[in-house]
Protein backbone atom coordinates (compact mmCIF):
# COMPACT_ATOMS: atom_id res chain seq x y z
CA UNK A 1 0.00 0.00 0.00
CA UNK A 2 1.31 3.43 -0.94
CA UNK A 3 2.52 5.69 1.87
CA UNK A 4 0.51 8.91 2.02
CA UNK A 5 2.40 12.20 2.32
CA UNK A 6 0.95 15.65 3.08
CA UNK A 7 3.02 18.63 1.90
CA UNK A 8 2.25 21.88 3.74
CA UNK A 9 3.97 24.84 2.09
CA UNK A 10 2.89 28.22 0.72
CA UNK A 11 5.19 27.93 -2.33
CA UNK A 12 2.89 26.63 -5.06
CA UNK A 13 5.64 25.89 -7.60
CA UNK A 14 7.72 23.99 -5.08
CA UNK A 15 4.67 22.01 -3.90
CA UNK A 16 3.74 21.07 -7.47
CA UNK A 17 7.24 19.88 -8.31
CA UNK A 18 7.67 18.00 -5.05
CA UNK A 19 4.27 16.27 -5.21
CA UNK A 20 4.87 15.16 -8.82
CA UNK A 21 8.31 13.86 -7.88
CA UNK A 22 6.97 11.90 -4.86
CA UNK A 23 4.04 10.47 -6.85
CA UNK A 24 6.50 9.33 -9.50
CA UNK A 25 8.55 7.62 -6.78
CA UNK A 26 5.56 5.54 -5.65
CA UNK A 27 4.11 7.70 -2.88
CA UNK A 28 0.66 9.31 -2.72
CA UNK A 29 1.27 13.02 -2.16
CA UNK A 30 -1.22 15.81 -1.44
CA UNK A 31 -0.63 19.55 -1.08
CA UNK A 32 -1.93 22.21 1.33
CA UNK A 33 -0.84 25.80 0.71
CA UNK A 34 -1.05 27.09 4.28
CA UNK A 35 -1.10 25.87 7.87
CA UNK A 36 -4.88 26.10 8.40
CA UNK A 37 -5.66 24.08 5.26
CA UNK A 38 -2.90 21.62 6.11
CA UNK A 39 -4.24 20.92 9.61
CA UNK A 40 -7.81 20.65 8.29
CA UNK A 41 -6.74 18.09 5.69
CA UNK A 42 -4.70 16.22 8.31
CA UNK A 43 -7.82 15.95 10.49
CA UNK A 44 -9.87 14.56 7.60
CA UNK A 45 -7.45 11.90 6.28
CA UNK A 46 -4.71 9.57 7.48
CA UNK A 47 -1.19 10.58 6.40
CA UNK A 48 1.94 8.58 7.15
CA UNK A 49 4.29 11.52 6.68
CA UNK A 50 3.94 15.31 6.76
CA UNK A 51 6.45 17.59 5.04
CA UNK A 52 5.88 21.03 6.56
CA UNK A 53 7.58 24.33 5.77
CA UNK A 54 9.05 26.08 8.82
CA UNK A 55 7.82 29.52 7.70
CA UNK A 56 4.22 29.50 6.47
CA UNK A 57 2.21 32.57 5.59
CA UNK A 58 -0.42 32.05 8.31
CA UNK A 59 1.28 29.80 10.86
CA UNK A 60 4.69 29.02 12.24
CA UNK A 61 5.92 25.54 11.33
CA UNK A 62 6.47 24.80 15.02
CA UNK A 63 2.77 25.41 15.73
CA UNK A 64 1.73 23.04 12.97
CA UNK A 65 4.21 20.42 14.19
CA UNK A 66 2.87 20.58 17.77
CA UNK A 67 -0.75 20.38 16.60
CA UNK A 68 -0.02 17.34 14.41
CA UNK A 69 1.73 15.61 17.31
CA UNK A 70 -1.25 16.43 19.54
CA UNK A 71 -3.71 14.89 17.06
CA UNK A 72 -1.64 11.83 15.99
CA UNK A 73 1.61 11.54 17.99
CA UNK A 74 3.06 8.74 15.84
CA UNK A 75 2.94 10.75 12.60
CA UNK A 76 6.34 11.32 10.99
CA UNK A 77 6.90 15.06 10.51
CA UNK A 78 9.80 16.42 8.46
CA UNK A 79 10.39 20.18 8.57
CA UNK A 80 11.40 22.11 5.45
CA UNK A 81 13.43 25.24 6.16
CA UNK A 82 15.49 27.78 4.30
CA UNK A 83 17.05 28.78 7.59
CA UNK A 84 19.37 25.87 8.31
CA UNK A 85 20.78 27.11 11.62
CA UNK A 86 21.52 24.79 14.51
CA UNK A 87 18.87 26.36 16.78
CA UNK A 88 16.06 25.61 14.33
CA UNK A 89 17.22 22.01 13.93
CA UNK A 90 17.50 21.43 17.68
CA UNK A 91 14.12 23.02 18.37
CA UNK A 92 12.08 21.10 15.78
CA UNK A 93 13.70 17.75 16.58
CA UNK A 94 13.18 18.24 20.33
CA UNK A 95 9.55 19.05 19.60
CA UNK A 96 9.04 15.77 17.77
CA UNK A 97 10.12 16.28 14.15
CA UNK A 98 11.91 13.29 12.67
CA UNK A 99 14.37 15.46 10.74
CA UNK A 100 14.65 18.68 8.79
CA UNK A 101 15.55 19.42 5.15
CA UNK A 102 16.97 22.70 3.93
CA UNK A 103 15.95 24.62 0.83
CA UNK A 104 16.60 24.45 -2.05
CA UNK A 105 15.19 20.94 -1.88
CA UNK A 106 17.32 18.17 -3.37
CA UNK A 107 15.17 15.26 -4.61
CA UNK A 108 17.57 12.54 -3.46
CA UNK A 109 17.87 14.12 -0.01
CA UNK A 110 14.07 14.25 0.37
CA UNK A 111 13.76 10.59 -0.61
CA UNK A 112 16.65 9.58 1.67
CA UNK A 113 15.05 11.26 4.70
CA UNK A 114 11.60 9.81 3.92
CA UNK A 115 13.00 6.29 3.48
CA UNK A 116 15.02 6.62 6.68
CA UNK A 117 11.86 7.69 8.53
CA UNK A 118 9.80 4.80 7.14
CA UNK A 119 12.55 2.29 7.98
CA UNK A 120 12.78 3.51 11.60
CA UNK A 121 11.61 0.78 14.03
CA UNK A 122 9.21 3.10 15.84
CA UNK A 123 8.43 6.72 16.49
CA UNK A 124 9.96 6.47 19.95
CA UNK A 125 13.36 7.70 18.84
CA UNK A 126 12.23 10.88 17.13
CA UNK A 127 12.86 12.97 20.23
CA UNK A 128 16.51 12.12 20.96
CA UNK A 129 18.76 14.04 23.30
CA UNK A 130 20.61 16.36 20.96
CA UNK A 131 23.26 18.96 21.36
CA UNK A 132 24.52 21.54 18.87
CA UNK A 133 27.50 19.41 17.92
CA UNK A 134 25.45 16.36 16.91
CA UNK A 135 23.09 18.43 14.80
CA UNK A 136 25.94 20.25 13.13
CA UNK A 137 27.81 17.09 12.17
CA UNK A 138 24.88 14.81 11.30
CA UNK A 139 24.25 16.46 7.93
CA UNK A 140 26.84 15.19 5.48
CA UNK A 141 27.14 15.77 1.76
CA UNK A 142 24.43 14.29 -0.44
CA UNK A 143 25.35 12.28 -3.52
CA UNK A 144 23.34 10.89 -6.42
CA UNK A 145 22.30 7.25 -6.58
CA UNK A 146 25.31 6.37 -8.74
CA UNK A 147 27.63 7.86 -6.06
CA UNK A 148 29.36 10.05 -8.67
CA UNK A 149 27.53 13.37 -8.46
CA UNK A 150 27.75 15.49 -5.30
CA UNK A 151 24.60 17.55 -5.08
CA UNK A 152 25.98 20.19 -2.73
CA UNK A 153 24.34 23.16 -1.00
CA UNK A 154 24.93 25.89 -3.56
CA UNK A 155 21.74 27.04 -5.26
CA UNK A 156 23.18 26.56 -8.74
CA UNK A 157 24.22 23.00 -7.92
CA UNK A 158 20.72 22.23 -6.67
CA UNK A 159 19.28 23.74 -9.85
CA UNK A 160 21.48 21.48 -12.00
CA UNK A 161 20.41 18.37 -10.12
CA UNK A 162 16.73 19.34 -10.36
CA UNK A 163 17.16 19.64 -14.12
CA UNK A 164 18.82 16.20 -14.21
CA UNK A 165 15.85 14.70 -12.36
CA UNK A 166 13.39 16.31 -14.77
CA UNK A 167 15.10 15.48 -18.06
CA UNK A 168 16.48 12.02 -17.21
CA UNK A 169 13.13 10.28 -17.67
CA UNK A 170 12.75 11.65 -21.22
CA UNK A 171 14.57 10.78 -24.43
CA UNK A 172 15.56 14.39 -25.09
CA UNK A 173 18.96 15.13 -26.57
CA UNK A 174 20.93 17.34 -24.21
CA UNK A 175 23.72 19.90 -24.50
CA UNK A 176 25.96 20.31 -21.44
CA UNK A 177 27.84 23.59 -21.26
CA UNK A 178 30.72 24.24 -18.90
CA UNK A 179 34.41 24.95 -18.59
CA UNK A 180 36.90 22.12 -18.80
CA UNK A 181 36.84 20.03 -15.64
CA UNK A 182 33.36 21.03 -14.43
CA UNK A 183 32.15 17.42 -14.53
CA UNK A 184 30.25 17.21 -17.82
CA UNK A 185 30.87 13.48 -18.24
CA UNK A 186 29.81 12.84 -14.63
CA UNK A 187 26.56 14.72 -15.33
CA UNK A 188 26.00 12.74 -18.54
CA UNK A 189 26.56 9.46 -16.72
CA UNK A 190 24.24 10.53 -13.90
CA UNK A 191 21.49 11.36 -16.42
CA UNK A 192 21.97 7.95 -18.06
CA UNK A 193 21.90 6.06 -14.76
CA UNK A 194 18.78 7.93 -13.63
CA UNK A 195 16.99 7.20 -16.91
CA UNK A 196 15.07 4.20 -18.25
CA UNK A 197 18.17 3.34 -20.30
CA UNK A 198 20.32 2.68 -17.22
CA UNK A 199 20.55 -1.06 -17.91
CA UNK A 200 21.97 -0.40 -21.39
CA UNK A 201 25.47 0.87 -22.29
CA UNK A 202 26.79 4.35 -21.57
CA UNK A 203 29.51 5.17 -24.12
CA UNK A 204 31.67 8.32 -23.99
CA UNK A 205 33.73 9.73 -26.86
CA UNK A 206 36.12 12.70 -26.84
CA UNK A 207 35.63 14.45 -30.17
CA UNK A 208 38.45 16.91 -29.55
CA UNK A 209 41.28 14.47 -30.26
CA UNK A 210 40.07 12.75 -33.43
CA UNK A 211 40.81 13.45 -37.08
CA UNK A 212 37.98 13.49 -39.65
CA UNK A 213 38.79 9.95 -40.83
CA UNK A 214 39.18 8.50 -37.35
CA UNK A 215 36.02 10.22 -36.02
CA UNK A 216 33.88 8.52 -38.69
CA UNK A 217 35.33 5.12 -37.86
CA UNK A 218 34.96 5.65 -34.09
CA UNK A 219 31.33 6.79 -34.37
CA UNK A 220 30.03 4.41 -37.03
CA UNK A 221 32.58 1.59 -37.18
CA UNK A 222 34.12 0.20 -40.35
CA UNK A 223 34.39 -2.97 -42.36
CA UNK A 224 37.58 -4.82 -43.20
CA UNK A 225 39.44 -3.14 -46.07
CA UNK A 226 37.52 0.15 -45.81
CA UNK A 227 40.84 2.02 -45.59
CA UNK A 228 44.51 1.32 -45.01
CA UNK A 229 44.88 -0.32 -41.63
CA UNK A 230 41.28 -1.63 -41.45
CA UNK A 231 42.29 -5.27 -41.10
CA UNK A 232 39.09 -6.38 -39.34
CA UNK A 233 35.49 -5.27 -38.97
CA UNK A 234 34.93 -2.85 -36.11
CA UNK A 235 31.84 -1.71 -34.23
CA UNK A 236 31.46 2.03 -33.76
CA UNK A 237 30.26 3.88 -30.69
CA UNK A 238 26.70 4.13 -32.02
CA UNK A 239 26.50 0.36 -32.39
CA UNK A 240 28.03 -0.28 -28.97
CA UNK A 241 25.67 2.23 -27.30
CA UNK A 242 22.53 0.87 -28.97
CA UNK A 243 19.63 1.10 -26.52
CA UNK A 244 21.67 3.29 -24.19
CA UNK A 245 23.34 6.69 -24.17
CA UNK A 246 26.15 8.14 -26.29
CA UNK A 247 28.07 11.05 -24.76
CA UNK A 248 30.03 13.21 -27.22
CA UNK A 249 32.48 15.52 -25.45
CA UNK A 250 33.80 18.66 -27.19
CA UNK A 251 31.36 18.06 -30.05
CA UNK A 252 32.16 21.44 -31.65
CA UNK A 253 35.48 19.99 -32.83
CA UNK A 254 33.85 17.53 -35.25
CA UNK A 255 34.54 18.22 -38.93
CA UNK A 256 31.69 19.39 -41.23
CA UNK A 257 31.64 15.98 -42.94
CA UNK A 258 31.21 14.11 -39.65
CA UNK A 259 28.59 16.62 -38.51
CA UNK A 260 26.59 15.88 -41.68
CA UNK A 261 26.81 12.13 -41.11
CA UNK A 262 25.81 12.62 -37.46
CA UNK A 263 22.75 14.63 -38.48
CA UNK A 264 21.60 11.82 -40.79
CA UNK A 265 21.90 9.23 -38.02
CA UNK A 266 19.87 11.37 -35.62
CA UNK A 267 17.16 12.02 -38.22
CA UNK A 268 16.86 8.51 -39.65
CA UNK A 269 18.05 6.43 -36.67
CA UNK A 270 20.18 4.29 -38.94
CA UNK A 271 23.75 4.41 -40.21
CA UNK A 272 26.32 2.56 -42.29
CA UNK A 273 29.75 1.44 -41.18
CA UNK A 274 32.57 3.10 -43.11
CA UNK A 275 33.07 1.08 -46.31
CA UNK A 276 29.74 -0.76 -46.01
CA UNK A 277 26.42 -0.47 -47.87
CA UNK A 278 24.39 -2.19 -45.15
CA UNK A 279 22.24 0.05 -42.96
CA UNK A 280 22.06 -0.64 -39.22
CA UNK A 281 19.09 0.51 -37.14
CA UNK A 282 20.02 2.24 -33.90
CA UNK A 283 18.23 3.63 -30.82
CA UNK A 284 20.60 5.89 -28.93
CA UNK A 285 20.07 8.89 -26.69
CA UNK A 286 22.69 11.56 -27.40
CA UNK A 287 24.19 13.90 -24.81
CA UNK A 288 26.82 16.34 -26.07
CA UNK A 289 29.18 18.65 -24.21
CA UNK A 290 30.98 21.80 -25.19
CA UNK A 291 32.90 24.56 -23.47
CA UNK A 292 31.99 26.72 -26.47
CA UNK A 293 28.48 28.07 -27.01
CA UNK A 294 27.14 26.03 -29.95
CA UNK A 295 24.63 28.73 -30.86
CA UNK A 296 27.48 31.20 -31.28
CA UNK A 297 29.47 28.52 -33.14
CA UNK A 298 26.77 27.99 -35.77
CA UNK A 299 26.32 31.75 -36.20
CA UNK A 300 30.04 31.91 -36.99
CA UNK A 301 29.72 29.04 -39.46
CA UNK A 302 31.76 26.63 -37.28
CA UNK A 303 28.86 24.28 -36.50
CA UNK A 304 25.79 23.14 -38.43
CA UNK A 305 22.66 25.02 -37.36
CA UNK A 306 20.35 22.06 -38.07
CA UNK A 307 22.55 19.76 -35.97
CA UNK A 308 22.57 22.31 -33.15
CA UNK A 309 18.76 22.36 -33.08
CA UNK A 310 18.67 18.55 -33.06
CA UNK A 311 20.92 18.52 -29.99
CA UNK A 312 19.29 21.47 -28.25
CA UNK A 313 16.13 19.80 -26.97
CA UNK A 314 17.42 20.57 -23.48
CA UNK A 315 20.55 22.29 -22.19
CA UNK A 316 22.27 22.43 -18.79
CA UNK A 317 24.90 24.98 -17.79
CA UNK A 318 27.48 23.81 -15.25
CA UNK A 319 28.91 26.62 -13.11
CA UNK A 320 32.68 26.73 -12.54
CA UNK A 321 33.94 25.75 -9.10
CA UNK A 322 35.08 29.31 -8.27
CA UNK A 323 31.39 30.34 -8.35
CA UNK A 324 30.40 27.54 -5.95
CA UNK A 325 32.60 28.30 -2.95
CA UNK A 326 29.95 27.10 -0.49
CA UNK A 327 30.36 23.59 -1.93
CA UNK A 328 34.18 23.49 -1.78
CA UNK A 329 34.36 21.95 1.75
CA UNK A 330 31.80 19.33 0.67
CA UNK A 331 33.78 18.45 -2.44
CA UNK A 332 36.95 18.29 -0.35
CA UNK A 333 35.35 15.67 1.92
CA UNK A 334 33.76 13.86 -1.02
CA UNK A 335 37.09 13.48 -2.85
CA UNK A 336 38.85 12.60 0.42
CA UNK A 337 36.39 9.76 1.13
CA UNK A 338 36.71 8.40 -2.40
CA UNK A 339 40.53 8.55 -2.29
CA UNK A 340 40.71 6.97 1.17
CA UNK A 341 38.69 4.08 -0.24
CA UNK A 342 40.84 3.91 -3.38
CA UNK A 343 44.15 3.91 -1.49
CA UNK A 344 42.89 1.97 1.56
CA UNK A 345 43.87 4.86 3.85
CA UNK A 346 42.14 6.68 6.68
CA UNK A 347 43.19 10.33 6.40
CA UNK A 348 41.01 12.25 8.87
CA UNK A 349 40.51 15.58 7.12
CA UNK A 350 42.22 18.92 6.50
CA UNK A 351 44.05 21.48 8.58
CA UNK A 352 42.16 24.79 8.79
CA UNK A 353 44.68 26.69 6.65
CA UNK A 354 44.33 24.08 3.89
CA UNK A 355 40.57 24.57 3.69
CA UNK A 356 41.08 28.33 3.60
CA UNK A 357 43.46 27.92 0.65
CA UNK A 358 40.95 25.68 -1.12
CA UNK A 359 38.19 28.28 -0.73
CA UNK A 360 40.35 31.20 -1.90
CA UNK A 361 42.04 29.42 -4.84
CA UNK A 362 40.37 30.13 -8.25
CA UNK A 363 40.50 26.46 -9.45
CA UNK A 364 41.17 27.06 -13.16
CA UNK A 365 40.92 23.29 -13.73
CA UNK A 366 37.66 23.10 -11.75
CA UNK A 367 36.58 19.78 -10.22
CA UNK A 368 39.11 17.72 -12.17
CA UNK A 369 41.95 19.80 -10.73
CA UNK A 370 40.42 19.70 -7.24
CA UNK A 371 40.08 15.91 -7.34
CA UNK A 372 43.70 15.51 -8.47
CA UNK A 373 44.94 17.85 -5.72
CA UNK A 374 43.13 15.84 -3.05
CA UNK A 375 44.33 12.50 -4.45
CA UNK A 376 47.93 13.75 -4.45
CA UNK A 377 47.57 15.11 -0.91
CA UNK A 378 46.11 11.85 0.43
CA UNK A 379 48.90 9.87 -1.21
CA UNK A 380 51.57 12.08 0.40
CA UNK A 381 49.95 12.20 3.86
CA UNK A 382 50.94 9.20 6.02
CA UNK A 383 48.23 9.72 8.67
CA UNK A 384 46.17 12.34 10.49
CA UNK A 385 45.10 15.48 8.62
CA UNK A 386 46.26 16.93 5.29
CA UNK A 387 48.50 19.98 5.72
CA UNK A 388 49.71 22.61 3.28
CA UNK A 389 53.11 20.93 2.75
CA UNK A 390 51.54 18.33 0.46
CA UNK A 391 49.67 20.84 -1.72
CA UNK A 392 50.91 22.04 -5.15
CA UNK A 393 52.79 25.30 -5.44
CA UNK A 394 49.94 27.09 -7.24
CA UNK A 395 47.71 26.71 -4.18
CA UNK A 396 50.19 27.29 -1.35
CA UNK A 397 51.60 30.41 -3.00
CA UNK A 398 48.52 32.48 -2.44
CA UNK A 399 50.97 34.15 -0.06
CA UNK A 400 54.66 34.50 -0.92
CA UNK A 401 57.40 35.90 1.28
CA UNK A 402 59.96 38.21 -0.33
CA UNK A 403 63.63 37.69 0.62
CA UNK A 404 64.11 40.78 2.75
CA UNK A 405 61.65 42.67 4.85
CA UNK A 406 59.52 39.59 5.68
CA UNK A 407 56.54 41.05 3.80
CA UNK A 408 53.72 38.92 2.39
CA UNK A 409 52.37 39.63 -1.08
CA UNK A 410 48.90 38.27 -1.91
CA UNK A 411 48.48 36.50 -5.20
CA UNK A 412 45.72 38.82 -6.34
CA UNK A 413 46.94 41.95 -4.59
CA UNK A 414 47.66 45.08 -6.65
CA UNK A 415 49.02 47.09 -3.73
CA UNK A 416 52.58 48.32 -3.92
CA UNK A 417 54.91 47.87 -0.97
CA UNK A 418 56.32 51.08 0.58
CA UNK A 419 59.68 52.01 -0.96
CA UNK A 420 61.39 51.99 2.44
CA UNK A 421 60.62 48.25 2.75
CA UNK A 422 62.30 47.35 -0.54
CA UNK A 423 65.85 47.49 -1.80
CA UNK A 424 66.59 47.06 -5.54
CA UNK A 425 66.99 43.29 -5.23
CA UNK A 426 63.63 42.94 -3.48
CA UNK A 427 61.91 45.17 -6.05
CA UNK A 428 63.31 43.06 -8.91
CA UNK A 429 62.17 39.84 -7.18
CA UNK A 430 58.69 41.25 -6.67
CA UNK A 431 58.43 42.40 -10.29
CA UNK A 432 59.59 39.02 -11.58
CA UNK A 433 57.21 37.18 -9.28
CA UNK A 434 54.25 39.37 -10.31
CA UNK A 435 55.04 38.86 -13.99
CA UNK A 436 55.29 35.07 -13.65
CA UNK A 437 52.09 34.83 -11.62
CA UNK A 438 50.10 37.07 -13.98
CA UNK A 439 51.13 34.95 -16.96
CA UNK A 440 50.40 31.69 -15.12
CA UNK A 441 46.92 32.91 -14.21
CA UNK A 442 46.27 33.98 -17.81
CA UNK A 443 47.05 30.46 -19.09
CA UNK A 444 45.30 28.63 -16.22
CA UNK A 445 48.68 27.62 -14.75
CA UNK A 446 49.77 25.79 -17.90
CA UNK A 447 53.53 26.00 -17.34
CA UNK A 448 54.46 25.11 -20.91
CA UNK A 449 52.39 27.99 -22.32
CA UNK A 450 53.65 30.31 -19.60
CA UNK A 451 57.27 29.51 -20.45
CA UNK A 452 56.60 30.27 -24.13
CA UNK A 453 55.03 33.64 -23.33
CA UNK A 454 57.85 34.54 -20.90
CA UNK A 455 60.42 33.47 -23.53
CA UNK A 456 62.23 31.15 -21.15
CA UNK A 457 62.50 27.39 -21.24
CA UNK A 458 60.27 25.27 -19.08
CA UNK A 459 63.12 24.13 -16.83
CA UNK A 460 64.01 27.75 -16.01
CA UNK A 461 60.37 28.47 -15.14
CA UNK A 462 60.25 25.45 -12.84
CA UNK A 463 63.47 26.57 -11.14
CA UNK A 464 62.06 30.06 -10.54
CA UNK A 465 58.86 28.58 -9.15
CA UNK A 466 60.87 26.42 -6.75
CA UNK A 467 62.88 29.45 -5.62
CA UNK A 468 59.73 31.43 -4.82
CA UNK A 469 58.16 28.41 -3.13
CA UNK A 470 61.11 28.13 -0.79
CA UNK A 471 61.14 31.82 0.20
PEVENCOR-V927392 format. One record per residue. N is the residue number from 1. RES is the residue in one small letter. SS is DSSP state (a for helix, b for strand, c for the rest). NEAR is the number of other ideal C-beta (glycine too) atoms within 12 Angstrom. Layout:
# PEVENCOR-V927392
n;res;ss;near
N;RES;SS;NEAR
N;RES;SS;NEAR
This chain:
# PEVENCOR-V927392
n;res;ss;near
1;x;c;8
2;x;c;17
3;x;c;27
4;x;b;28
5;x;b;41
6;x;b;42
7;x;b;44
8;x;b;47
9;x;c;41
10;x;c;27
11;x;c;26
12;x;a;17
13;x;a;16
14;x;a;28
15;x;a;31
16;x;a;18
17;x;a;25
18;x;a;39
19;x;a;30
20;x;a;21
21;x;a;31
22;x;a;34
23;x;a;20
24;x;a;19
25;x;c;25
26;x;c;17
27;x;c;29
28;x;b;22
29;x;b;32
30;x;b;33
31;x;b;32
32;x;b;37
33;x;c;27
34;x;c;28
35;x;a;32
36;x;a;20
37;x;a;26
38;x;a;39
39;x;a;32
40;x;a;21
41;x;a;27
42;x;a;34
43;x;a;19
44;x;a;15
45;x;c;20
46;x;c;21
47;x;c;34
48;x;c;30
49;x;b;41
50;x;b;44
51;x;b;52
52;x;b;50
53;x;b;43
54;x;c;36
55;x;b;25
56;x;c;30
57;x;c;20
58;x;c;20
59;x;c;28
60;x;b;24
61;x;a;39
62;x;a;30
63;x;a;25
64;x;a;43
65;x;a;44
66;x;a;25
67;x;a;28
68;x;a;38
69;x;a;28
70;x;a;17
71;x;a;24
72;x;c;23
73;x;c;19
74;x;c;21
75;x;c;35
76;x;b;36
77;x;b;47
78;x;b;47
79;x;b;44
80;x;b;39
81;x;b;33
82;x;c;23
83;x;c;19
84;x;c;25
85;x;c;18
86;x;a;22
87;x;a;20
88;x;a;28
89;x;a;33
90;x;a;26
91;x;a;26
92;x;a;40
93;x;a;32
94;x;a;24
95;x;c;30
96;x;c;34
97;x;c;40
98;x;c;38
99;x;b;34
100;x;b;43
101;x;b;42
102;x;b;31
103;x;c;26
104;x;c;30
105;x;c;41
106;x;c;35
107;x;a;35
108;x;a;31
109;x;a;38
110;x;a;39
111;x;a;31
112;x;a;26
113;x;a;33
114;x;a;35
115;x;a;23
116;x;a;21
117;x;a;32
118;x;a;23
119;x;a;14
120;x;c;21
121;x;c;10
122;x;c;14
123;x;a;22
124;x;a;12
125;x;a;18
126;x;a;30
127;x;a;21
128;x;c;20
129;x;c;10
130;x;c;25
131;x;c;16
132;x;a;16
133;x;a;11
134;x;a;16
135;x;a;25
136;x;a;16
137;x;a;14
138;x;a;19
139;x;c;24
140;x;c;18
141;x;c;30
142;x;c;31
143;x;b;27
144;x;c;33
145;x;c;27
146;x;c;23
147;x;c;19
148;x;c;26
149;x;c;39
150;x;b;41
151;x;c;43
152;x;c;39
153;x;c;30
154;x;c;28
155;x;a;22
156;x;a;27
157;x;a;39
158;x;a;33
159;x;a;22
160;x;a;39
161;x;a;40
162;x;a;29
163;x;a;28
164;x;a;40
165;x;a;35
166;x;a;23
167;x;a;29
168;x;a;36
169;x;c;22
170;x;c;20
171;x;c;24
172;x;c;25
173;x;c;35
174;x;b;41
175;x;b;42
176;x;b;40
177;x;b;33
178;x;c;34
179;x;c;28
180;x;c;28
181;x;c;27
182;x;c;39
183;x;c;42
184;x;a;39
185;x;a;32
186;x;a;38
187;x;a;44
188;x;a;44
189;x;a;34
190;x;a;38
191;x;a;45
192;x;a;40
193;x;a;27
194;x;a;31
195;x;c;30
196;x;c;18
197;x;c;29
198;x;c;21
199;x;c;12
200;x;c;21
201;x;c;26
202;x;b;33
203;x;b;33
204;x;b;30
205;x;b;38
206;x;b;23
207;x;a;32
208;x;a;19
209;x;a;13
210;x;c;24
211;x;c;17
212;x;a;21
213;x;a;21
214;x;a;25
215;x;a;32
216;x;a;36
217;x;a;33
218;x;a;34
219;x;a;42
220;x;a;39
221;x;c;31
222;x;b;30
223;x;c;23
224;x;c;17
225;x;c;16
226;x;c;24
227;x;c;19
228;x;c;11
229;x;c;15
230;x;c;21
231;x;c;12
232;x;c;15
233;x;c;19
234;x;b;27
235;x;c;25
236;x;c;37
237;x;a;37
238;x;a;39
239;x;a;34
240;x;a;25
241;x;c;34
242;x;c;26
243;x;c;24
244;x;c;32
245;x;b;41
246;x;b;43
247;x;b;37
248;x;b;44
249;x;b;36
250;x;c;29
251;x;a;45
252;x;a;32
253;x;a;28
254;x;c;38
255;x;c;23
256;x;a;20
257;x;a;19
258;x;a;34
259;x;a;35
260;x;a;21
261;x;a;30
262;x;a;40
263;x;a;26
264;x;a;24
265;x;a;37
266;x;a;33
267;x;a;18
268;x;a;16
269;x;c;20
270;x;b;21
271;x;b;36
272;x;b;26
273;x;c;34
274;x;b;34
275;x;c;24
276;x;c;24
277;x;c;11
278;x;c;16
279;x;b;16
280;x;b;24
281;x;b;16
282;x;c;35
283;x;c;24
284;x;c;37
285;x;b;39
286;x;b;44
287;x;b;46
288;x;b;46
289;x;b;42
290;x;b;39
291;x;c;27
292;x;c;26
293;x;c;20
294;x;a;36
295;x;a;21
296;x;a;17
297;x;a;29
298;x;a;26
299;x;a;14
300;x;c;15
301;x;c;12
302;x;c;23
303;x;c;36
304;x;c;30
305;x;a;20
306;x;a;18
307;x;a;33
308;x;a;33
309;x;a;19
310;x;a;30
311;x;a;37
312;x;c;30
313;x;c;20
314;x;b;26
315;x;b;28
316;x;b;37
317;x;b;25
318;x;c;39
319;x;c;28
320;x;c;32
321;x;a;39
322;x;a;28
323;x;a;22
324;x;c;32
325;x;a;27
326;x;a;22
327;x;a;37
328;x;a;37
329;x;a;28
330;x;a;30
331;x;a;40
332;x;a;40
333;x;a;31
334;x;a;31
335;x;a;39
336;x;a;37
337;x;a;27
338;x;a;24
339;x;a;28
340;x;a;24
341;x;a;16
342;x;a;16
343;x;a;21
344;x;c;10
345;x;c;23
346;x;c;17
347;x;c;33
348;x;c;18
349;x;b;26
350;x;b;31
351;x;c;22
352;x;a;15
353;x;a;20
354;x;a;32
355;x;a;28
356;x;a;21
357;x;a;33
358;x;a;38
359;x;a;26
360;x;a;21
361;x;c;34
362;x;c;29
363;x;c;38
364;x;c;26
365;x;c;27
366;x;a;32
367;x;a;39
368;x;a;26
369;x;a;33
370;x;a;43
371;x;a;30
372;x;a;22
373;x;a;40
374;x;a;41
375;x;a;28
376;x;a;23
377;x;a;37
378;x;a;35
379;x;a;20
380;x;a;21
381;x;c;29
382;x;c;17
383;x;c;14
384;x;c;15
385;x;b;23
386;x;b;37
387;x;c;23
388;x;a;28
389;x;a;20
390;x;a;26
391;x;c;33
392;x;c;30
393;x;a;31
394;x;a;31
395;x;a;35
396;x;a;29
397;x;c;33
398;x;c;27
399;x;b;26
400;x;b;31
401;x;b;22
402;x;c;27
403;x;c;24
404;x;c;19
405;x;c;21
406;x;c;14
407;x;c;24
408;x;b;19
409;x;b;32
410;x;b;18
411;x;c;27
412;x;c;18
413;x;c;18
414;x;c;11
415;x;c;13
416;x;c;14
417;x;c;25
418;x;c;11
419;x;a;12
420;x;a;11
421;x;a;19
422;x;c;21
423;x;c;16
424;x;a;12
425;x;a;14
426;x;a;25
427;x;a;24
428;x;a;16
429;x;a;27
430;x;a;32
431;x;a;19
432;x;a;27
433;x;a;32
434;x;a;26
435;x;a;22
436;x;a;36
437;x;a;33
438;x;a;20
439;x;a;27
440;x;a;32
441;x;a;24
442;x;a;18
443;x;c;22
444;x;c;24
445;x;c;30
446;x;c;21
447;x;a;28
448;x;a;19
449;x;a;17
450;x;a;29
451;x;a;24
452;x;a;17
453;x;a;20
454;x;a;24
455;x;c;12
456;x;c;21
457;x;c;15
458;x;a;19
459;x;a;13
460;x;a;19
461;x;a;31
462;x;a;20
463;x;a;17
464;x;a;30
465;x;a;31
466;x;a;16
467;x;a;21
468;x;a;30
469;x;a;23
470;x;a;14
471;x;c;26
